[in-house]
């Protein structure tokens, strides 16, 4: 029953994330938690191993407030408007920036708070004019329920990811990974982690469509697997493949296919 309650609590709370006109955080205190998470580590050493197109930045609650919150005040907020924000921290729904999608302050991830409390918070928010409480939770940069990283790396090529993983392993850091941010458990925005935002990783799809040679149909998979993608494609009744990079979501892939179809006479 505990797991069911947790799931139900989560579903109820994330409903709030689908609506615009959230309590504004415009009047939030200007102070944020001290920047420079894990300043005891040699971050310059990591930066020195990154490619010229990669970037490693400090982030804070202020980035989430300034870059992400305004979109959720729109009648129909979209992830498309959030994914390219400079800090790389925006998430599909506002409340995903707090543990369990629940901004009520908690020191232990809401372990001591009940489903009934979550349900009552929603009822109060919707029907009992408790928006003042919710607004204060959302506007508090020291809220212990905040679930946002303080260090974000934008890798561009595979060696950037390798450098980050090796650095994290050496120093005992946890890594979170984000593309479009649809992790309702918070895995793509976890606090006290080094966040790898893959959105700027090399995009292969725009030039990655390849027509397959039908002569390979009667062959077996090569030892180097070079013909495997086309064999799988033919097995599904398709005659082409598309290469997709680690940071390319469906939107980017579909746009690449549309562009290729417009150029090639809608053959794909």
Backbone torsions as a table, in degrees:
resi	resn	phi	psi	omega
1	UNK	NA	-30.2	-178.9
2	UNK	-63.5	-42.6	-179.6
3	UNK	-66.7	-36.8	177.4
4	UNK	-63.7	-42.0	179.7
5	UNK	-63.5	-41.2	178.5
6	UNK	-62.4	-43.3	179.8
7	UNK	-64.4	-43.4	-179.8
8	UNK	-65.0	-40.8	178.2
9	UNK	-59.7	-44.3	180.0
10	UNK	-62.0	-46.3	-178.3
11	UNK	-62.1	-40.5	179.4
12	UNK	-64.1	-41.7	-176.5
13	UNK	-72.2	-36.5	-178.3
14	UNK	-72.5	-17.0	173.2
15	UNK	-55.6	-38.0	-179.5
16	UNK	-62.3	-28.4	-177.9
17	UNK	-71.2	-13.2	-177.9
18	UNK	-88.9	-5.5	-176.8
19	UNK	-106.3	147.4	173.4
20	UNK	-80.3	-170.5	176.8
21	UNK	57.2	43.6	174.2
22	UNK	-71.5	160.1	174.1
23	UNK	-54.6	132.6	-176.5
24	UNK	-72.2	144.7	172.7
25	UNK	-106.0	18.3	-176.4
26	UNK	-62.2	-29.2	-177.7
27	UNK	-96.9	19.0	-179.6
28	UNK	-62.6	151.8	176.9
29	UNK	-60.1	141.1	-175.0
30	UNK	-72.8	-22.4	-178.2
31	UNK	-72.9	144.1	177.8
32	UNK	-127.2	165.4	175.3
33	UNK	-55.1	151.1	-177.0
34	UNK	-55.8	129.3	179.6
35	UNK	-75.8	172.0	-179.2
36	UNK	81.9	49.7	178.2
37	UNK	-53.2	134.6	-178.8
38	UNK	52.6	53.2	-179.9
39	UNK	-67.0	-9.1	177.0
40	UNK	-75.1	-11.5	-178.0
41	UNK	-94.0	156.3	-179.1
42	UNK	-88.0	78.2	-179.2
43	UNK	-65.8	-26.6	177.5
44	UNK	-62.6	-32.3	178.0
45	UNK	-64.7	-39.8	176.1
46	UNK	-66.2	-46.2	-178.9
47	UNK	-58.1	-35.1	-178.1
48	UNK	-67.8	-18.1	-179.0
49	UNK	-97.8	-0.1	-178.2
50	UNK	-89.5	156.0	175.2
51	UNK	-68.9	163.7	-176.9
52	UNK	-65.0	-22.4	-177.9
53	UNK	-94.7	-3.9	176.4
54	UNK	-86.4	160.3	178.1
55	UNK	-146.3	144.6	178.8
56	UNK	-124.1	121.0	-173.6
57	UNK	-131.2	155.5	169.7
58	UNK	-86.1	142.8	179.3
59	UNK	-133.0	166.8	-178.3
60	UNK	-155.7	177.6	175.3
61	UNK	-55.8	-35.3	-178.6
62	UNK	-58.9	-37.8	177.5
63	UNK	-61.7	-43.4	-179.7
64	UNK	-64.5	-42.9	-178.8
65	UNK	-64.8	-48.4	-172.8
66	UNK	-77.9	-35.8	-174.3
67	UNK	-94.0	-30.7	-170.4
68	UNK	-105.5	-44.5	-174.6
69	UNK	-56.1	-40.5	-178.0
70	UNK	-57.8	-34.4	-179.0
71	UNK	-63.9	-32.4	-177.2
72	UNK	-77.6	-7.1	173.6
73	UNK	-88.4	-4.9	177.0
74	UNK	-76.9	153.0	-179.5
75	UNK	-58.4	-36.5	-179.5
76	UNK	-133.7	78.7	-179.3
77	UNK	-63.6	143.7	-178.8
78	UNK	-129.1	146.6	176.4
79	UNK	-68.4	-26.1	179.5
80	UNK	-59.5	-33.1	-179.9
81	UNK	-82.2	-9.4	-174.6
82	UNK	-105.6	-27.1	-166.5
83	UNK	-67.1	-27.2	-176.6
84	UNK	-100.0	13.9	178.3
85	UNK	-64.0	146.0	-169.5
86	UNK	-55.5	-38.0	-176.2
87	UNK	-76.5	-19.0	-178.6
88	UNK	71.9	16.9	-175.3
89	UNK	-103.0	-9.8	-174.8
90	UNK	-64.4	144.9	-177.1
91	UNK	-123.6	160.6	-174.2
92	UNK	-61.1	-26.4	179.8
93	UNK	-135.2	139.9	-172.2
94	UNK	-53.3	-45.9	-171.7
95	UNK	-72.4	-9.2	178.7
96	UNK	-67.5	-11.6	176.9
97	UNK	-77.1	-0.1	178.6
98	UNK	-123.4	149.9	-179.0
99	UNK	-57.3	137.0	-178.4
100	UNK	58.9	20.9	-177.6
101	UNK	54.6	36.4	-173.7
102	UNK	-134.8	106.1	-175.1
103	UNK	-75.4	-6.8	176.7
104	UNK	-55.1	128.5	-178.3
105	UNK	-58.4	133.0	177.7
106	UNK	-150.7	137.7	-178.9
107	UNK	-86.0	-11.7	-174.4
108	UNK	-135.7	35.7	176.9
109	UNK	67.8	29.0	176.6
110	UNK	70.2	21.0	-179.2
111	UNK	-63.9	-28.2	-178.1
112	UNK	-98.1	6.7	-179.6
113	UNK	-110.1	148.3	-168.5
114	UNK	-102.6	165.9	174.2
115	UNK	-58.8	-40.1	179.7
116	UNK	-60.6	-36.8	177.8
117	UNK	-65.8	-43.0	178.4
118	UNK	-61.5	-45.1	-180.0
119	UNK	-62.0	-41.5	179.6
120	UNK	-66.8	-36.7	176.7
121	UNK	-59.6	-41.1	180.0
122	UNK	-67.7	-45.0	179.2
123	UNK	-60.7	-42.8	179.3
124	UNK	-63.6	-40.9	-179.4
125	UNK	-64.7	-42.5	-175.2
126	UNK	-81.0	-34.9	-168.5
127	UNK	-125.2	-18.8	-172.0
128	UNK	-113.5	18.4	175.3
129	UNK	54.3	49.4	177.1
130	UNK	-99.8	23.4	-175.8
131	UNK	-63.1	-24.6	179.2
132	UNK	-62.2	-43.4	178.2
133	UNK	-63.0	-47.8	-178.4
134	UNK	-62.1	-42.6	-179.5
135	UNK	-61.5	-39.9	179.9
136	UNK	-66.8	-36.1	178.0
137	UNK	-66.3	-44.5	-178.0
138	UNK	-67.8	-29.6	-174.3
139	UNK	-89.6	-2.1	-174.3
140	UNK	-92.5	109.2	-179.2
141	UNK	-70.9	-10.2	178.0
142	UNK	-104.2	8.7	179.4
143	UNK	-56.9	119.5	-177.2
144	UNK	-65.6	-12.7	178.9
145	UNK	-84.7	-8.0	176.6
146	UNK	-56.8	136.9	-176.6
147	UNK	-127.5	60.3	-175.3
148	UNK	-123.6	140.8	179.3
149	UNK	-75.6	157.9	178.6
150	UNK	-110.7	0.3	177.8
151	UNK	-141.2	124.2	-177.3
152	UNK	-125.9	129.1	175.5
153	UNK	-111.6	130.2	174.4
154	UNK	-104.4	92.9	178.5
155	UNK	-73.4	151.0	178.9
156	UNK	-112.9	-34.6	-179.5
157	UNK	-133.7	170.7	-173.3
158	UNK	-59.8	-36.1	-178.0
159	UNK	-64.3	-27.0	175.7
160	UNK	-65.5	-41.2	178.2
161	UNK	-66.3	-42.3	179.1
162	UNK	-59.9	-45.3	179.9
163	UNK	-61.0	-41.3	-179.1
164	UNK	-66.9	-43.7	-179.6
165	UNK	-64.8	-42.3	179.0
166	UNK	-64.3	-40.4	179.1
167	UNK	-64.3	-44.4	-180.0
168	UNK	-63.9	-41.2	179.3
169	UNK	-63.7	-42.4	-178.0
170	UNK	-63.4	-34.7	-173.9
171	UNK	-108.9	9.2	176.7
172	UNK	66.8	35.1	-179.8
173	UNK	-93.5	148.0	172.2
174	UNK	-89.1	143.7	179.2
175	UNK	-112.1	138.5	168.2
176	UNK	-117.3	153.3	-175.3
177	UNK	-127.9	134.5	-177.6
178	UNK	-135.1	135.0	167.4
179	UNK	-115.1	-84.1	175.9
180	UNK	-94.3	-12.2	172.5
181	UNK	87.9	22.1	-177.4
182	UNK	-86.8	47.8	174.0
183	UNK	-106.8	103.1	-176.7
184	UNK	-73.6	-11.6	175.3
185	UNK	-86.0	-5.8	179.1
186	UNK	89.0	10.1	-177.3
187	UNK	-66.1	-22.9	-178.4
188	UNK	-96.8	9.4	-178.1
189	UNK	-151.5	25.5	-170.0
190	UNK	-69.1	137.2	178.5
191	UNK	-69.0	158.3	179.3
192	UNK	57.9	36.7	174.5
193	UNK	-131.8	160.7	168.1
194	UNK	-88.4	112.1	-176.8
195	UNK	-87.1	125.7	171.4
196	UNK	-98.2	106.0	177.3
197	UNK	-92.1	112.8	-171.4
198	UNK	-87.6	5.3	-172.2
199	UNK	-65.5	-23.1	-179.9
200	UNK	-103.6	10.0	176.6
201	UNK	-63.7	152.7	-176.5
202	UNK	-48.9	129.7	179.5
203	UNK	-93.5	117.7	-179.6
204	UNK	-97.8	-24.6	-172.1
205	UNK	-58.1	-40.4	-177.1
206	UNK	-56.8	-29.3	178.6
207	UNK	-121.9	16.6	-171.3
208	UNK	-100.7	6.8	179.5
209	UNK	-81.5	130.4	-177.5
210	UNK	-131.4	130.0	174.2
211	UNK	-80.0	138.0	-176.7
212	UNK	-90.7	146.7	179.1
213	UNK	-86.3	117.4	-175.8
214	UNK	-65.1	-14.9	-178.3
215	UNK	-69.7	-11.9	-179.4
216	UNK	-85.7	-2.1	-173.6
217	UNK	-57.2	-35.5	-176.5
218	UNK	-95.3	14.7	-179.3
219	UNK	-102.4	167.2	175.0
220	UNK	-98.7	170.2	-179.1
221	UNK	-65.9	128.3	-179.1
222	UNK	-67.2	155.7	-178.5
223	UNK	-60.5	-34.7	179.5
224	UNK	-87.9	4.2	176.6
225	UNK	65.8	12.5	-175.3
226	UNK	-63.0	-28.4	-179.1
227	UNK	-98.6	-0.6	-175.6
228	UNK	-61.3	-45.2	-179.4
229	UNK	-56.7	-43.0	-178.7
230	UNK	-72.0	-35.1	176.0
231	UNK	-62.9	-41.2	177.2
232	UNK	-66.1	-38.6	179.6
233	UNK	-64.0	-45.9	178.1
234	UNK	-62.3	-36.3	-180.0
235	UNK	-63.3	-24.2	178.7
236	UNK	-100.2	12.1	177.3
237	UNK	77.7	21.0	179.1
238	UNK	-114.5	157.2	-176.5
239	UNK	-122.6	18.3	179.0
240	UNK	-152.2	163.1	177.3
241	UNK	-130.5	166.2	174.8
242	UNK	-135.2	133.4	177.9
243	UNK	-86.0	131.3	-177.1
244	UNK	-124.3	132.0	179.4
245	UNK	-82.9	169.6	-175.5
246	UNK	-65.2	-18.1	-178.6
247	UNK	-110.8	10.0	-176.8
248	UNK	-94.3	120.3	177.4
249	UNK	-91.3	-179.4	-176.6
250	UNK	-60.7	-35.8	179.8
251	UNK	-58.0	-47.5	-178.7
252	UNK	-66.3	-38.8	179.8
253	UNK	-66.9	-45.4	179.6
254	UNK	-61.8	-39.0	179.0
255	UNK	-65.0	-36.4	177.8
256	UNK	-66.0	-39.7	179.0
257	UNK	-68.3	-41.1	177.9
258	UNK	-60.1	-45.4	-179.9
259	UNK	-62.3	-41.1	178.8
260	UNK	-66.2	-39.6	178.6
261	UNK	-64.6	-40.5	179.2
262	UNK	-64.0	-32.1	-179.5
263	UNK	-83.0	-34.4	-173.0
264	UNK	-103.4	10.3	177.7
265	UNK	78.6	33.6	175.7
266	UNK	56.4	52.4	179.9
267	UNK	-89.7	-13.1	-176.0
268	UNK	-105.5	NA	NA
